[in-house]
Amino acid sequence: QKEVEQNSGPLSVPEGAIASLNCTYSDRGSQSFFWYRQYSGKSPELIMFIYSNGDKEDGRFTAQLNKASQYVSLLIRDSQPSDSATYLCAVFPGQFYFGTGTSLTVIP
Amino acid sequence: GAVVSQHPSRVICKSGTSVKIECRSLDFQATTMFWYRQFPKQSLMLMATSNEGSKATYEQGVEKDKFLINHASLTLSTLTVTSAHPEDSSFYICSASLDKYEQYFGPGTRLTVT
């Protein structure tokens, strides 16, 4: 079983819509959770991190964590074409594990 | 803040030669640096974790004699790909950690072995 699982997509949403990206993890000891955005040919950049159950908002981005369900999600409100990228989920149960990423396309 | 640089950004080398990639944390001291490899359309694969002044910890399946890691200071780690072969062609990315909860990535180095 993979440590971190993401739907590879591609996920397509129209401009202005809400994009919802999901991630599940296997290690209940995971302490911190991260979302990275990676444009093609570039390295990942940190968007958000979350440690506690519930929601964490930063601008158009909201991370949601449910440790009981071992589930973390990222919502992108008012999606823009510039949000088109691959989104990587990462968890830290002592070391970093990355998911394979979800490809998001925002259609103008 | 939390800027990580890598050099070179691209390198082409001949099979059998060695290539050194530098990773620097520019505005913070990194307790730990990580080296990843990413093949096209695949996720990051952790190769090794290095702490300043100690030997790197390699992931299973990564040859430590082929991928030499030196972490000489809290701001510099180097990865040397020795006797490179075409199958080593990949995107190599380093990251530096402020503490155990966050890591910041360098821009990556695209290695092509001909």
Chai-1 contact restraints between the chains, C-beta under 6 A:
chainA,res_idxA,chainB,res_idxB,connection_type,confidence,min_distance_angstrom,max_distance_angstrom,comment,restraint_id
A,S32,B,Y101,contact,1.0,0.0,6.0,A-B,restraint_1
A,S43,B,I93,contact,1.0,0.0,6.0,A-B,restraint_2
A,S43,B,F105,contact,1.0,0.0,6.0,A-B,restraint_3
A,S43,B,P107,contact,1.0,0.0,6.0,A-B,restraint_4
A,S43,B,G108,contact,1.0,0.0,6.0,A-B,restraint_5
A,P44,B,F105,contact,1.0,0.0,6.0,A-B,restraint_6
A,F98,B,S43,contact,1.0,0.0,6.0,A-B,restraint_7
A,F98,B,L44,contact,1.0,0.0,6.0,A-B,restraint_8
A,T100,B,S43,contact,1.0,0.0,6.0,A-B,restraint_9
A,G101,B,S43,contact,1.0,0.0,6.0,A-B,restraint_10
